[in-house]
């Protein structure tokens, strides 16, 4: 499977269509409105600058099937967010997209030592995607991810280290190093 990450360049209409036309079950707000997305756009959420970049995820025929945002690029430990359209979920695009993002970040930001992402504990598809993309489970944040219904979910943190990415390996966590 070959995918591309193309920079988002003020394509508000297409972004609004993607974000409002989908159900996002594992995000804090599951159904986005046109007004809320326009507000995010006006606040610069998707604008690329020194601190953040937004890319379209393009499938093998050049269709825009999602977006991926990396932020806190001034920091040695940036984070990312990914959204893939419903009809393209479960097809392997997420794995390829976050691998491409890691390649982009590590090749363009010498000061970055790791790339990290978080997902809800019950988002098993994304947790599997992290694993297949070479990310290592590093943290469980109990009751830290609120949903629209007021429920608090556990959040799971994953990361890939620059040296692991360069050597195509994973360095396991020693969870038994200390009993407390």
The 8 nearest C-alpha neighbors of each residue, nearest first, counted from 0:
[[1, 2, 59, 95, 92, 91, 58, 90],
 [2, 0, 59, 3, 58, 95, 92, 57],
 [1, 3, 58, 59, 57, 0, 95, 4],
 [4, 2, 57, 56, 5, 58, 1, 96],
 [3, 5, 56, 54, 55, 57, 6, 2],
 [4, 6, 55, 54, 3, 7, 56, 57],
 [7, 5, 54, 53, 8, 55, 4, 52],
 [6, 8, 54, 53, 55, 9, 5, 10],
 [7, 9, 10, 6, 46, 47, 11, 53],
 [8, 10, 11, 7, 46, 45, 40, 12],
 [11, 9, 8, 12, 13, 14, 7, 15],
 [10, 12, 14, 9, 13, 15, 40, 37],
 [13, 11, 15, 14, 10, 16, 9, 17],
 [14, 12, 16, 15, 11, 10, 17, 18],
 [13, 15, 11, 17, 16, 12, 18, 10],
 [14, 16, 12, 18, 13, 17, 19, 11],
 [15, 17, 13, 14, 19, 20, 18, 12],
 [18, 16, 14, 20, 15, 19, 13, 21],
 [17, 19, 15, 20, 16, 21, 14, 31],
 [20, 18, 31, 16, 21, 32, 17, 15],
 [21, 19, 17, 16, 18, 22, 15, 31],
 [22, 20, 19, 18, 23, 17, 84, 85],
 [21, 23, 30, 29, 24, 20, 85, 19],
 [24, 22, 29, 26, 25, 21, 30, 28],
 [25, 23, 29, 26, 22, 28, 27, 30],
 [26, 24, 23, 119, 122, 27, 29, 118],
 [25, 27, 28, 23, 29, 24, 146, 119],
 [26, 28, 146, 29, 145, 147, 25, 144],
 [29, 27, 26, 30, 147, 31, 146, 23],
 [28, 30, 23, 24, 22, 26, 27, 31],
 [31, 29, 22, 28, 23, 19, 32, 21],
 [30, 32, 19, 18, 35, 29, 28, 33],
 [33, 31, 35, 34, 19, 36, 30, 18],
 [32, 34, 36, 35, 37, 15, 19, 31],
 [35, 33, 37, 32, 36, 38, 31, 39],
 [36, 34, 38, 32, 37, 33, 39, 31],
 [35, 37, 39, 33, 38, 34, 40, 15],
 [36, 38, 40, 34, 39, 35, 33, 41],
 [37, 39, 35, 41, 36, 40, 34, 42],
 [40, 38, 36, 42, 44, 37, 41, 35],
 [39, 41, 37, 43, 42, 38, 44, 45],
 [42, 40, 38, 43, 39, 37, 44, 36],
 [41, 43, 39, 40, 44, 38, 45, 37],
 [44, 42, 46, 40, 41, 45, 39, 47],
 [43, 45, 39, 40, 42, 46, 41, 47],
 [46, 44, 43, 53, 40, 47, 52, 68],
 [47, 45, 43, 44, 48, 53, 52, 40],
 [46, 48, 52, 51, 53, 45, 49, 50],
 [47, 49, 51, 50, 52, 46, 53, 43],
 [50, 48, 51, 72, 47, 73, 52, 71],
 [51, 49, 72, 71, 73, 48, 70, 52],
 [50, 52, 70, 47, 48, 69, 72, 49],
 [53, 51, 47, 69, 68, 48, 70, 54],
 [52, 54, 68, 7, 45, 67, 47, 6],
 [55, 53, 6, 7, 5, 67, 4, 66],
 [54, 56, 66, 5, 4, 65, 7, 57],
 [55, 57, 65, 4, 66, 64, 63, 3],
 [56, 58, 63, 3, 61, 62, 2, 64],
 [59, 57, 2, 61, 62, 60, 64, 56],
 [58, 60, 2, 1, 61, 57, 0, 62],
 [61, 59, 58, 62, 57, 2, 1, 63],
 [60, 62, 57, 58, 59, 63, 3, 2],
 [63, 61, 57, 58, 60, 64, 59, 56],
 [62, 64, 57, 56, 65, 55, 61, 58],
 [65, 63, 84, 56, 83, 57, 62, 58],
 [66, 64, 83, 56, 82, 84, 55, 63],
 [67, 65, 55, 56, 82, 54, 81, 83],
 [66, 68, 81, 54, 80, 53, 82, 55],
 [69, 67, 53, 80, 79, 52, 54, 81],
 [70, 68, 79, 52, 51, 78, 53, 80],
 [69, 71, 51, 72, 78, 77, 50, 79],
 [70, 72, 77, 50, 73, 74, 51, 78],
 [73, 71, 50, 77, 74, 70, 51, 49],
 [74, 72, 71, 50, 75, 49, 77, 70],
 [73, 75, 72, 76, 71, 77, 111, 110],
 [74, 76, 111, 112, 110, 77, 73, 113],
 [75, 77, 113, 74, 114, 111, 112, 78],
 [78, 76, 71, 72, 114, 70, 74, 75],
 [77, 79, 115, 116, 70, 69, 114, 71],
 [80, 78, 69, 68, 116, 70, 115, 81],
 [79, 81, 68, 67, 69, 116, 82, 78],
 [82, 80, 67, 66, 68, 83, 79, 65],
 [83, 81, 65, 66, 67, 84, 80, 23],
 [82, 84, 65, 64, 88, 85, 87, 66],
 [85, 83, 87, 64, 86, 65, 88, 21],
 [84, 86, 88, 87, 83, 21, 22, 23],
 [85, 87, 84, 88, 83, 89, 64, 90],
 [86, 88, 85, 84, 90, 89, 83, 64],
 [89, 87, 85, 90, 86, 83, 84, 92],
 [88, 90, 91, 87, 124, 92, 93, 86],
 [89, 91, 88, 92, 87, 93, 86, 94],
 [92, 90, 94, 93, 89, 95, 88, 128],
 [91, 93, 95, 94, 90, 96, 88, 87],
 [94, 92, 96, 95, 91, 97, 128, 83],
 [93, 95, 128, 132, 91, 92, 96, 97],
 [94, 96, 98, 92, 93, 97, 99, 91],
 [97, 95, 93, 99, 98, 94, 92, 100],
 [96, 98, 100, 99, 94, 95, 101, 93],
 [97, 99, 95, 101, 100, 96, 132, 94],
 [100, 98, 102, 96, 97, 101, 95, 103],
 [99, 101, 97, 103, 102, 98, 104, 96],
 [102, 100, 104, 98, 103, 99, 105, 97],
 [101, 103, 99, 100, 105, 104, 106, 98],
 [104, 102, 100, 106, 101, 105, 107, 99],
 [103, 105, 101, 107, 106, 102, 108, 100],
 [104, 106, 102, 108, 107, 103, 101, 109],
 [105, 107, 103, 104, 102, 108, 109, 101],
 [108, 106, 104, 105, 103, 109, 102, 111],
 [109, 107, 110, 105, 104, 111, 106, 72],
 [108, 110, 111, 107, 105, 106, 112, 104],
 [109, 111, 108, 75, 112, 74, 73, 105],
 [112, 110, 75, 109, 108, 113, 76, 105],
 [111, 113, 161, 75, 160, 76, 110, 114],
 [114, 112, 160, 76, 161, 159, 111, 158],
 [115, 113, 77, 158, 159, 76, 78, 160],
 [114, 116, 158, 78, 157, 77, 159, 113],
 [115, 117, 78, 157, 79, 156, 158, 80],
 [118, 116, 156, 155, 157, 154, 119, 115],
 [119, 117, 155, 154, 120, 122, 156, 116],
 [118, 120, 154, 122, 121, 153, 155, 25],
 [119, 121, 154, 153, 122, 155, 118, 152],
 [120, 122, 119, 123, 152, 153, 25, 118],
 [123, 121, 119, 124, 120, 125, 126, 25],
 [122, 124, 126, 125, 121, 127, 120, 119],
 [125, 123, 127, 126, 122, 128, 89, 121],
 [126, 124, 128, 127, 123, 122, 129, 118],
 [125, 127, 123, 129, 128, 124, 122, 130],
 [126, 128, 130, 124, 125, 129, 123, 131],
 [129, 127, 125, 131, 94, 126, 130, 132],
 [128, 130, 134, 126, 132, 127, 131, 125],
 [129, 131, 127, 134, 128, 133, 132, 135],
 [132, 130, 128, 133, 129, 127, 94, 134],
 [131, 133, 129, 94, 130, 134, 98, 128],
 [134, 132, 130, 131, 169, 129, 159, 135],
 [135, 133, 159, 158, 129, 130, 157, 132],
 [136, 134, 157, 158, 137, 159, 130, 133],
 [137, 135, 157, 156, 138, 134, 158, 155],
 [138, 136, 157, 156, 135, 158, 172, 139],
 [139, 137, 156, 155, 136, 140, 157, 154],
 [138, 140, 155, 154, 141, 156, 153, 137],
 [141, 139, 154, 153, 143, 155, 138, 142],
 [140, 142, 153, 143, 139, 154, 152, 144],
 [143, 141, 153, 152, 151, 144, 140, 154],
 [142, 144, 141, 153, 140, 152, 154, 151],
 [145, 143, 152, 151, 154, 142, 153, 146],
 [146, 144, 151, 150, 149, 152, 27, 143],
 [147, 145, 27, 148, 149, 150, 151, 144],
 [146, 148, 149, 28, 27, 145, 150, 29],
 [147, 149, 146, 150, 145, 151, 27, 28],
 [150, 148, 147, 146, 145, 151, 152, 144],
 [149, 151, 146, 148, 145, 152, 147, 144],
 [150, 152, 145, 142, 144, 143, 146, 149],
 [153, 151, 142, 144, 143, 145, 154, 150],
 [152, 154, 141, 142, 120, 140, 143, 119],
 [155, 153, 119, 140, 120, 118, 139, 144],
 [154, 156, 139, 118, 117, 138, 120, 119],
 [157, 155, 117, 138, 137, 136, 116, 139],
 [156, 158, 136, 135, 137, 116, 115, 134],
 [159, 157, 115, 134, 135, 114, 116, 113],
 [158, 160, 134, 114, 113, 135, 133, 115],
 [161, 159, 113, 163, 162, 112, 164, 158],
 [160, 162, 164, 112, 113, 163, 165, 159],
 [163, 161, 165, 164, 160, 166, 112, 167],
 [162, 164, 168, 160, 166, 165, 161, 169],
 [163, 165, 167, 161, 162, 166, 160, 168],
 [164, 166, 162, 163, 167, 161, 168, 160],
 [165, 167, 163, 168, 164, 162, 169, 161],
 [168, 166, 164, 163, 165, 169, 133, 162],
 [169, 167, 163, 166, 164, 170, 133, 165],
 [170, 168, 163, 171, 133, 135, 167, 134],
 [169, 171, 172, 168, 163, 135, 160, 159],
 [172, 170, 169, 173, 135, 136, 174, 137],
 [171, 173, 174, 170, 137, 135, 136, 175],
 [174, 172, 175, 176, 171, 177, 170, 137],
 [173, 175, 172, 176, 177, 178, 171, 137],
 [174, 176, 173, 177, 178, 172, 179, 171],
 [177, 175, 173, 174, 178, 179, 172, 171],
 [178, 176, 175, 179, 174, 173, 172, 137],
 [177, 179, 175, 176, 174, 173, 172, 138],
 [178, 177, 176, 175, 174, 173, 138, 139]]
